[in-house]
Amino acid sequence: MSRFGEGLAVDTDVERAARRAAYGALSTVDGPPDLVAVFAGVTDPDDADRVAASVQAMVAATGNERCTVVGALTPGVMGDARAVGPLLGGDPAVSVWAGRLPGVRVRSFHLHANRQGESITVGGLPEPWPDDRVVLMLADPHSFPADGFIERSNEALPGLPFVGGLVPGVAGRGSARLIRGGSTHDEGAVGVMLGGPVDAAIAVSQGCRPIGPTMTVTAAEGNMLLGLAGRPALDRLREILDELDAAERLAVSTGLHLGVAMDEYADQHESGDFLIRGVLGTDPERGGIAVGDVIGVGRTVRFQLRDAASAGRELDAVLEACRGRPGYATIGGALVVSCNGRAADLFPQPLGAGHDILAVRAGLGTNAVSGFFGAGEIGPVGGRNHLHGYTASVLAFAEPDARIV
């Protein structure tokens, strides 16, 4: 028995799938859980209430009335060492994860955006406590300003890491469903704030490797890079591409990105030292490169290449660092949010969409791993919270009894 467990069930009857998955997770935990996460891979938004009620009933039967349940509907889920659900052409599936967290303060929330003219305010976040350690958040990208909220969290809640992801609607825009307890929401964001003796670590894998030299942005306008190291940005990129081999040039057509250095004062920058942003296109007349963020003059950048081999190696590396944190011997369980783009076409068969959950289980040495495929992933890079794409974000929990004193 462990303090963490997971269960997965594939069934056209989603209520039965929810009960089976919940039983699988709860039956392996050595006592009533304090936190339960549920991810339902379905196509009908109306399934949300049935899934939430079924899991809540199973949790209530454990005897811990204070157990917190959060989750969401999503086209694809992970559990039991595999990836399943309609996103992958399969039947409906439910993945449930349970954890017993002795002494940990678990506070759930439902965030909602209030629009007044051109301004947006967000309400519903619990008042912060000095010993808050991590926030798990699931958000509807169509009704909640996740990017702005996550960036603002760095100033409003300094040092408090956020991890999680954006929930793609199971039937298009407006069909996102979020679960909090036995209730569901069709807008905003849900999650939990964990405080007190939380033995947790976060791993964020952006899945890229650097190409070409590190350069300084010398001219920019909005999200258009115009100058790199004193020359037109597009000319610099062409020089880098000319140095690549045939396989790398082929990967550039779908996997070219730009890394923004998070520590301007570092002597050198390796693959994990950059915040990755997509390259959206070029402007040959101006010699510019459009990227998926506003990058100011003076920032240090380096082009990046994303392919299956690079993504696999980087995920293995961040998991090894997570597991090797000083003072911990065993990871008991983990939650993972992986980009739906990684599920669709990044990793070749036979692993395919199951690559990330298999890597997390092997890299952390635990079978209690559940998760879902998102439309944007949340996690800290360089000590600041960010919204990512094509990323795997992992929240790992140590077995408390395994801590090395």
DABELRA-V166203 format. One line per field, one symbol per residue. psi: psi as a letter, one per 40 degrees, with the letter a starting at -180 (. if undefined). Layout:
psi = ???
This chain:
psi = iieiiiihhhhdhdddddddddddddeehfihidhhhhhhgiehdeedddddddddddddeeegeehhhiaiiidhiiiffihiiddeeaiiihhhhihhghehhhhiihiihhhgbeihihiehihiidehdihhhhihedehgdddddddddddghehihiaihhhiefaheeihihhbeiiieiaiiaihhiaghgiihhhhefiiiiaihihhehihbehhdhhfeihddddddddddeiiddddddddefhihhhhdheeidihadeeihhiihdaigddefihhifihhiheihihiihhiddddddddddddddddehhehdhhdiihhhiheddddedhiiedbeedddddddddefieghiaihifhihiihfeiiihiifihhhhihihdeehh.
